[in-house]
Amino acid sequence: MSDATGAPGWGKRGPAIPGRQVEFEVHAYYEKHWVTENSFDSEKDAIACAKSLFSDDKVEEVKVIRFRGMMGGGLSLKKEIFTEKRAPKAKKAITLSSKITETRVCTTMAEFMGLESRIVMNRILREFLDHLMITPTELLHNYSYQKKLDSMGLIASAVAQLAQAQSGAGHGDIRGRIDEIYKLVNQVMYKAQETMSERKRIPVLVEKEFAMLCRRVEAVFPEADRGYMVKTALTAYLNGAGSLAGKLEQIAALVTEDVDNAQVAHLDDILSDLLGSGSSVQDMLGEQPSLATALGVLADLVMNKLDIAKVKKATPQLVMIHGLLNGRGMPSSKAVLLDRLRREYTTNKPLVRTNDPTVEREGLNALVAKITDANGRHLFGAEFEEATNKRSQAIRRDQLSKLGIAT
C-alpha cells in the first residue's frame, strides 16, 4: 500500500525529521489491526494519502493523527484530525445459480423429493444452499429453511422457470404447469410445517446410533411416515455443522456395521446431496494434474474399479467415500458422481491443458477406456458418443493447424 523505496511519494514511515514541531501520521485498519502507513509535514498531504489507501480492498478504515511538539523537545500532544470508514459493500442478492432446462414432470411428492429432483435443486439453488450450508434433503425437511427460500423469492423464480421449460417440452400451458408445481411445493411445505408439531415424538439421533434411531422411529410412526421422520431426525442432527465437509464426515460416521441396507439408503440420500456440491467433489479429488485424470478417478470410483492405494496424494475424503461406495454400494451417491462426470465431459473444457494435441488425444483415449465397459458400451450412450466425436474433431483440427494444413 505504500512505497518503501525512499522515492518521492508515500513511503513507509521513516525516522522523524530533527526539529520537526508538527507531524501528521496516517494509520490504516486492516486484517484486524491498525498499521502506521506514513507520516507528513502537511495535513493536506496526510489526508490525501489516507483517502488513497482505500484503493486496497483490505483497508477498512483510515485516520490521520496530528502530533504537536512541546517545549523541551519530543512529541507529546496528539489529536485525531481525520477519520473515514470504507462504505459497506452492498450484499449480493442470492439468486438461482443456473437456468432451469429440465423438463421432467413430477406428479407426486415422492418424485418431487426424489434423487433426480434433488440433483436439479443442488444446481439451481447452489447459492442458497451454500449460504445456509445445507443440502436439498435438509431443505425439504425443514420448514424454517423453506420459509427463508420463499422470502427471497427463489421459489417463485424456480417455479416460473420450471413451468416454462415443461410447457416448452409439450407438457401443457405455462399457467397450468405453475399451478401443478405449486401443488407439490405446498404439499412439501405443509408436511414440513406439520412435522414441527411432531418433533417431541421424533427420536433424537445420537452419534453412531443410527440403527437405533431407525428402530425407534419404526416403533412410533406408521410405515408411510417412517422415511420422512428419519430424514427429519437427520436434518436436526446435522443442524449447526460449520461446513458441508463436516456434514460429510458426520454422515460417514453413522454408517456402522449394525446399519442394514434399508437404513443405509437414508444416509446415501444425504451423502448424494453433499456430493452434488461442486466444492465437495473438488475437495474430495484434491489437486489433479488434469481434468482427464480427475474424471478418470470419478469413473473408477463409481464403477468400483478405483485402487485407492495407487491414487497419488489421495485426500482423506476420497479414502472415506471410496470405502463407503465399495463397502455399502451407495447407488444414489454413485448416480450423482456419474452425473457430475457426464456434465464435465460434455463441456468444452480441455481434458489436458497443453499446447500439444497429441497429449490431449492420449488423455481422451485414456478417459474413454475408463468410461467403456467390457462389452464396448459407454456409460452415457449417444450423448457420450457425440461429446467424444466433438473432442476428437477439435484435437484433429489442432493437429492439422500445427502442421500448417488449413481445415
Rosetta blueprint (number, residue, H / E / L):
1 M L
2 S L
3 D E
4 A L
5 T L
6 G L
7 A L
8 P L
9 G L
10 W L
11 G E
12 K L
13 R L
14 G L
15 P L
16 A L
17 I L
18 P L
19 G L
20 R L
21 Q L
22 V E
23 E E
24 F E
25 E E
26 V E
27 H E
28 A E
29 Y E
30 Y E
31 E L
32 K L
33 H E
34 W E
35 V E
36 T E
37 E E
38 N E
39 S E
40 F E
41 D L
42 S L
43 E H
44 K H
45 D H
46 A H
47 I H
48 A H
49 C H
50 A H
51 K H
52 S H
53 L H
54 F H
55 S H
56 D L
57 D L
58 K L
59 V L
60 E L
61 E E
62 V E
63 K E
64 V E
65 I E
66 R E
67 F E
68 R E
69 G E
70 M L
71 M L
72 G L
73 G L
74 G L
75 L E
76 S E
77 L E
78 K E
79 K E
80 E E
81 I E
82 F E
83 T E
84 E E
85 K E
86 R L
87 A L
88 P L
89 K L
90 A L
91 K L
92 K L
93 A L
94 I L
95 T L
96 L L
97 S L
98 S L
99 K L
100 I L
101 T L
102 E L
103 T L
104 R L
105 V L
106 C L
107 T L
108 T L
109 M H
110 A H
111 E H
112 F H
113 M L
114 G L
115 L H
116 E H
117 S H
118 R H
119 I H
120 V H
121 M H
122 N H
123 R H
124 I H
125 L L
126 R H
127 E H
128 F H
129 L H
130 D H
131 H H
132 L H
133 M L
134 I L
135 T L
136 P H
137 T H
138 E H
139 L H
140 L H
141 H L
142 N L
143 Y H
144 S H
145 Y H
146 Q H
147 K H
148 K H
149 L H
150 D H
151 S H
152 M L
153 G L
154 L H
155 I H
156 A H
157 S H
158 A H
159 V H
160 A H
161 Q H
162 L H
163 A H
164 Q H
165 A H
166 Q H
167 S H
168 G H
169 A L
170 G L
171 H L
172 G L
173 D L
174 I H
175 R H
176 G H
177 R H
178 I H
179 D H
180 E H
181 I H
182 Y H
183 K H
184 L H
185 V H
186 N H
187 Q H
188 V H
189 M H
190 Y H
191 K H
192 A H
193 Q H
194 E H
195 T H
196 M H
197 S L
198 E L
199 R L
200 K L
201 R L
202 I L
203 P L
204 V L
205 L L
206 V L
207 E L
208 K L
209 E L
210 F H
211 A H
212 M H
213 L H
214 C H
215 R H
216 R H
217 V H
218 E H
219 A H
220 V H
221 F L
222 P L
223 E H
224 A H
225 D H
226 R H
227 G H
228 Y H
229 M H
230 V H
231 K H
232 T H
233 A H
234 L H
235 T H
236 A H
237 Y H
238 L H
239 N L
240 G L
241 A L
242 G L
243 S L
244 L H
245 A H
246 G H
247 K H
248 L H
249 E H
250 Q H
251 I H
252 A H
253 A H
254 L H
255 V L
256 T L
257 E L
258 D L
259 V L
260 D L
261 N H
262 A H
263 Q H
264 V H
265 A H
266 H H
267 L H
268 D H
269 D H
270 I H
271 L H
272 S H
273 D H
274 L H
275 L H
276 G L
277 S L
278 G H
279 S H
280 S H
281 V H
282 Q H
283 D H
284 M H
285 L H
286 G L
287 E L
288 Q L
289 P L
290 S L
291 L H
292 A H
293 T H
294 A H
295 L H
296 G H
297 V H
298 L H
299 A H
300 D H
301 L H
302 V H
303 M L
304 N L
305 K L
306 L L
307 D L
308 I H
309 A H
310 K H
311 V L
312 K L
313 K L
314 A L
315 T L
316 P H
317 Q H
318 L H
319 V H
320 M H
321 I H
322 H H
323 G H
324 L H
325 L H
326 N H
327 G H
328 R H
329 G L
330 M L
331 P H
332 S H
333 S H
334 K H
335 A H
336 V H
337 L H
338 L H
339 D H
340 R H
341 L H
342 R H
343 R H
344 E H
345 Y H
346 T L
347 T L
348 N L
349 K L
350 P L
351 L L
352 V L
353 R L
354 T L
355 N L
356 D L
357 P H
358 T H
359 V H
360 E H
361 R H
362 E H
363 G H
364 L H
365 N H
366 A H
367 L H
368 V H
369 A H
370 K H
371 I L
372 T E
373 D L
374 A L
375 N L
376 G L
377 R L
378 H E
379 L L
380 F L
381 G H
382 A H
383 E H
384 F H
385 E H
386 E H
387 A H
388 T H
389 N H
390 K H
391 R H
392 S H
393 Q H
394 A H
395 I H
396 R H
397 R H
398 D H
399 Q H
400 L H
401 S H
402 K H
403 L L
404 G L
405 I L
406 A L
407 T L
